Amino acid sequence: MKLDQLRPHQHAIILQHHAEGAIRQRLMDLGLHPQTLIKLVRYAPLGDPIQVKVGRASVSLRIAEAKMVSVELLENRTESKE
């Protein structure tokens, strides 16, 4: 599944990026590395961008960028609002 398909408060593990060049570098600079735990916090009111939590950092990504990140959903890590 892709990162943009997660629902708010779901956790996943990043599997790989399908981006190239500057976009791939930006994702890596933001901490989106393979085998990293990520949580989708929320969608913006109009649906784009999304806010994700990577480690202790909160990051905003465009939907187009999120579609380039393959993740594996962690079913048992879905949380209610904090």
Buried (B, 14 or more C-beta within 10 A) or exposed (E): EBBBEBEBBBBBBBEEBEBEEEBBEEBEEBBBEEEEBBBBBEBEEEEBBBBBBBEEEEBEBEBEBBBBBBBEBBEEEBEEEE
